[in-house]
């Protein structure tokens, strides 16, 4: 099937000779991928994790463009995805937790979720989504492939076609597949909410879900080229979210071996996880090669990111790689769902799919090859950035919280600005560590965290203490007070919803130190 698709793409390349007035955009979004789950180092040095994973196509993309080493998402998936679609901070859009069919928040001894949070997620409304703007205002063919997870079951927001996409490949309400293997029809059982829709041609085959999604996405891109239309492809893989199920083409490399340079045996769960990472990376390579075959790689901007920090709390249960730390995101602390950086810091790369300095789009926006920036970034920034690069739209005209990243992409480190996170929920299990309702702010290399259950503040100098090991709240009261006041004021401006006291039924706002 791949050979036939390649031949078809080559036959369409002639259509790309008509220079596109607008660049094509690919947002390559991975689910639950941690900051270190790649052979591309996003820290000051390579780690054991970087040596463990094989991601040659991420390396290829990083050599062509710019790495963002201080990029962040929300602590869990749906809030990030809604922020990408709207350009709004989670505190403002109100979908502050993952959605499915109602209440998904746990409870602490004192608190439960805000009464007002949007349990049904993103729904069609007056605020145009990113694909709606690209399609309706600028003539883009808009393609969604993979995980959607914006709106609840049996709501309009569960359907990407109702939120601005012309094409939907496998997207619906659920945030995980019932199964990754075609032999299992990508589902748990017939008519399960977890069954991935619309990929029936792969049922009963040895096709991995990542491969099926990629192949269909490339077909949709070829259709856009045939129609001589610029396209926006949101390729949002279900991988590497649970269930952890091996990509059979890559598993053998990791099974029964030790981590590079150590005598620490790779647990089977980690071998499976690494095979899923490599399968995701192969998808990236397939997309880049296909764009080249179509003759449009020079005209196509690629943004690579994850939707939250790496999975640590459940499923990948054993302490990894002999670090002695309760995280698979080392040197970061903890993982998905946490207030600490393991929960929010993500890998991010921005590059042209093929570097050609003669190309008009690249002359207009030249991205320095093999470059990096430590500029603070939130996923809500994708909205104004993509619209600026697609059509020159000014951020000031959009009414969003996100910031246009053009300076960060093209120059070095622009003036830093605060990043605000708001997760007033108990994600999973019992409250512990950073896995409890929280809000936080990072500014000028510092980070202040407020935990609602016990009304406690923590303060870290994250530029010097990336693992958030030393709480400076008592040592730096003036610095904490400044950040705490800034966080409270910003949350009030965003009309944030507060956790609810279970006994009184009343909201419990953030308290200053």
N, C-alpha and C positions, 0 to 999 in steps of 0.2 A: 504493500500500500504506500509506503514512504517513497519508493522509487517512482511510482506513477505520479504521486503528488509533486515530486521534484521536477519531472518532465513537464507537467502542466504549468508549474510556476515559471520555468524557463520560457515556455511559450508565451506567457503573459508579459514578459519583461519589456517587450517592445512598446507596450502601452505606457510604460513609465517614462518613455522618452519625452512625453509632454510634461514639461517642468511643472511641478505642483506649486501653486501660489502659496499654499499653506503646508507646513511640515506635518507629517504623520506623527502620532504620539502613541507610544506603547508604555503602559504602566504595568510592570511585571511585579505582582504582589504575591508574596509567599506567606503562608499561614503558620504562626508560632515559631518562626525561625529566629534563633537567638543571634546575638551580636557576634559570637565566636563560632557559629556553626558553618564555617567556610574556611577554605584555604587562603582566602584574602584576609590579611590582618587589618583590623580596624583599631587596634591599640598601638602603643609605641613599640611593641615587639611581638614576634610570633609566639603563640602559645601552643601547648600540647594539642588543644582543640584544632588550631589552624593546621597542624601537621597531620592530624587524624583525618580530616575531611578532604575530599577531592572535588573541587569546583573549578575546573579549568575555564569554563565559560564566564564565570564571575571574574576570574583573573583577567580574561580577555576584555571584558567590559571595563574593568577598572583601569587597564592600560590605555583604553581609548578615551577615558573621561575622568571624572572627579569622584573620589570617595568622600562621603560625609561621615566623620567619626563621632559626631555628637548629635546624631539624628534620633528622634524619639517618636513613639506612638502612644496611644492610651494603653493602660495595663491589660485590657482584654479586647477582643476582636471587634464586635459590633460598633462600639463608640468610635474606634479608629476609622472603620469603613464609612460610617455616616459622616465623620469629619471630612474625609476625602471627597465624598459626594457633595457636601454643602459648603466647605470652607469654614465651617463654624467650630468653635471649641465645644467639647462635649458638655461643659457646664451650661452652654447656651442652648444647644440643640436638644438636650434633655434625655437622649438615649445613652445613658451613662453606664449601662451594663449590656451583656449579650442578651439577645432576644430569641424567642422561639414561639411560645404560645401563651404567654402570661408572665407570672412572677418567676424570675430566675435567680433572685438574690437569696442568699442565706441570711441567717440572723446571728447577732452576737448576744451575749447575756443581756445587754441593755437596749440594743438598737436593731432596727430593721430598715429596709430601703425607704427612700423618700416616697411619700404618697403620690407625688406628681410626676415621677420619672416615667418616660415614655416606654411602657412595656411592649408596645407593638412596633416600636422602632420607627424608621423613616417611612413616611407615606407621601404620596403626591400632594403638592401644595404650591403656594404662591412663590416660595423661594426656589428658583430654578436649580436643579442639580447640575453638576459638571457636564455629564453627557447631554442634558437638555440644552445647555448653552452652546456647546460645541455643535450639536445637530441643528438646532432651530435658528441660531444666530449666525453660524459660520459655515454651514453646509457639510459638516463632517458625517461620515458613516460611523456610527457608534456601535461597538461590538463588546459584549461582555462574555467572558468564558471562564467557567469555574465557580468558585464559591461567591455567593452574593451576601446573604445573611444580614440584610438591611431591615427587613420587616417581618412581622410575625406570621405564623401559619394562617392561611386563608385570608390574608389581607392584601390590598393592592401593592403594598410595599415589598411583598415577597417576590414579585415578578419584575425582573429588570426591564421588561418591555413597558412597564407602567412608570418607570423612573428615568426615561430618556434614552434607552438603548434600542437600536434598530434590530439587533441580533442578540439572542440569549442562548448560550451553550452551557447547559448544566447548572444554571443558577436558580436557587429557590430559597426558602426560609431557613433551612437547616445550615448549621455551621460546620458540619462534618459529614463525610460520606458514611453510608452504612457499611461499605466495603470498598477497598481500593482495586480489587481484582475483577477483571471482566468475567472470569469464570463464575463469579458470584453476582454478576449483573450490577455491580457497584451498589449493592444494597443488602440490608439485613434480611428482609423478607418482603414479599409483594405488598405494595401499598403502605409501606412504612414511611414515616415522615423523614427518615434519614436517607431514603433511596434517592440517588442522583438522577434527575429526569433528563430525557432527551438524548441519551447516548445508547439507544437500543441496538444500533448496528454493531456495537462492540460486545454485547452480551454473549456470554458463552465462549469468548475468545481469550487468548492469553495477553490481552492488552491491559496495561496498567492505566489507572485513571488519569495520571499525569500525562501519559502519552496520548490518550484519547482526546483530552481537553486541548492539548497542543495542536494535534492534527486538525481538529475542527476549527480552531482559532485561525490557523494558517489558511484554511479554505475560505473562511470569511474575509480575511485580508485580501486574498486573491480576487474575490468577488468585488471588493471595493476598488481594487486596481482596475479590474475590467470595466467598472462603471466610471473610471477616471475621477474618483472622489477621494479627498483626503480622509484618513480614518483615525479614530481613537480606539485603541484596543486595551481594554481592561482585562488582562490575563491574570486572574486571581486564583491561584492553585489552592485546592483543598489541602494538599501536602504543605507542611509536614505535620498537620494536626492529627491527633488520635482519630481512629485506632492506628497504632503503630503496626504497619503491615509492610513487609519487605517489597522493595522493587527488585524482582528476581534477576534482572540483568546486571545488578551491581552488588548483590549481597555477598557473593563468594569472596570478594576482595577483603572484606572485613571480618568474616566469621573465623573464629578460632585463633585470631592473631592478638598481638599486644599493641598498646599505644606506642607510636613512634618514639624510639629512644628510651623506652622503659620496659620493665618486665611485668607491667600491669595488663592483665588480660582484658580484652574488650568484652563487656557483658553482651549477651545476645540481643537484649533490647537496644543497646547502643549500636550494634552492627546493623540491625534493622533500620534504626533511625538514620544512620549514615547512608544506607542504600537509598532511602527516600530523598535525602538531601542531594545525592548525586543524580538521581532521576530528575529532580527539579532543575538541577544545573544543566543536564542534557537537554531539557526543554528549552532553556534559555539559548543554548547553542543552536538548536533546531530553528528557533524563531529568527535569530540573527542570520543564519545561513539562508533561510527562506526569503528574508527581506533583500539579501544580496542577489539571490537568484531572480527576484522580481525586478531588480534594478532600482529599488527605492530605498536601500539602506542609507545612502547619503542624505536622504530627505526625512529620515525617521529618528526622532528623539526617543531614547529609552530611559525610563526611570525605574530603578530596582529598589524594592523595600520589603520589609516585613510589617505585619499588622500589629504586633506587640512583641514583648520580650519572649525569650525562649522558654519552652516548657520545662519545668523543674519539679513542681510540687507533686504531681501524680503521674503515673505511667512510667516515667523515667526515674525509678525510685531510688536506686542505689547511688551513694556518693560517688561521683565520677572521677576517674583519672587520678585517684590518689591525692586529690586536693585537700581533703578534710573539710570541705565546705559544702553546705547544703544548697548547692546550685550546679547546674550544667552551663551557667553563663559566666563562670569565673574568667577574669578577675572581678566581674560585677557580682553584686549581692542578690541572691534569690532569683526569681524568674517571673513568668507570666502571672498576673494578678497582684503583684507586689508593688508597694510604694517605692521600693528601691530600684536602682537602675537596671537590674536584671529583668524587671517587669516592663520597662519602657524603652530602653535603648535598643536600637535596631540597626542592622546593616543597610546602607543606602548608597547607591551609585547612580550618577547621571552621566550619560554619554550619548553621542551620536552612534547609531548602529554600525556605521562605517565612516571612518574619518576621511574627509576630502575637503581640503582647505579651499578648493575652487568652487565648492557648492554654495549657492546663494544663501541658503539658510545658515550654513556654518560660517560664512563670512559675516553674517548679521550677528550670530551668537557663537563665537568660537570658544569651545570648551578645551582647556588645556589638558593634554593627554597625561595620564599617570600622575594626576595632581590630587590633592586632598585639602579638606578644610575642616576646622573644628567649630564652624559656625553652628549655633544652636538652631535646631529645626524641629518642627512638629508636623505631623502628617496633614493637618489642616492647611499647611502651606502649599500643598500640591495644587489645590483649586486655583488660586490666583496665579501661580507660576505657570501652569499648563495653559491657562487662558491668555496669559501674556505672550507665551512663546507661540501659541497657535494663531493668535489674531491681534496681538499688540494691546490687549485690554489692560487698562490701568487698574491696579488694586483698589484705588480710591473709589472707583465706580461700581464696585461689586457688593459692598455692604457685608463683608465677611471678616472673620477674625484672623484668618491666615495671612501670611506675609509673602509677598513675591520674592522668590529665592534667586532671581536673576543675578544679582550682585554676588551672592554666595557661590553660584555656579561658574560665573565668568571671571571673577576677581579672586580674592583670597578670603579673608575673614572680615565681613562687614561689621558695623557696630553691633555688639550683642544686644539682645532684647530678652526680657523674661519669658520663660515657658511656664504655663500654668496647667496643672493636672487636677482632675476632680473625679474621684471614684468613691462615692458615698455608699458602697455596697460591701457585703461580705461575699467574696468570690466563691470560695469552696471550702469545705471542711471547717474546723474550729479556728477561731481567731488566733493567730500566732505571728510573730515577727511583723513583716510588712504586709501580710495577707489579711488585712482588715480594712474597714472603711477609712479613707484618707483623702486629703488634698495636699498638694505640694507646689512649690515654686522653685525654679532654678534661675539664678541671675548672677552674672559676673563671677562665675566659677564656684558659687555657693548654692546649696540646696537646703530648704527648710521643708519639713514634713509635719503635718498635723494629723494625729490619729484620733478619730472621734470617740471611740469607745471609752477611752480613759482621759480624754482632753489633754493629751500629751504632745509636746513639740520635740522634734529632733532637728539638729543642724549639722551639716557636713560641708567641708571644703572639698567639693568633688574634683576640682582640678588637681588637688594634691592627694586626695584620698578616694580614688575611683571605686574602691570596694566598700565605701561608706562604713568604715570600721570604727571611727572615733567620733562619737556624738559630742559636739562642741556647744550644745545649747546652754550649759551652765557657764562655760568659759567665755562665751561671746554673747552676752545678753543684749547688747546694743545692736549687734548685727542681726540677731534673731528677731528683735522687735521690728527692725526695719523691713525685713523680708516678710514677717507675719502680717504686718499692716498692709504691705503691698498685695499679698495674697488675698487677704480678706476683702480689700477694696475691689480687686479685680473680679473676684467671685461674685460680689454684689452687683457689679456692672454687668456681668454675664447672666444675672438672674439665676444663679445656681440653686438647685434644690438640696436641702439638707437631710441627713438621716433622721429617722423618726424614732422618738422614745417609745418603746413598746408599752410602757405602763400608762403614760399620759396621752399618747397619740399625737404629741406635738413635735415639731421639728427642733433639732438641736444644732444651731448654727456654730460655726467655728468660733472659738474663744481665743482672744489674744493672750500671750504669755504674761 
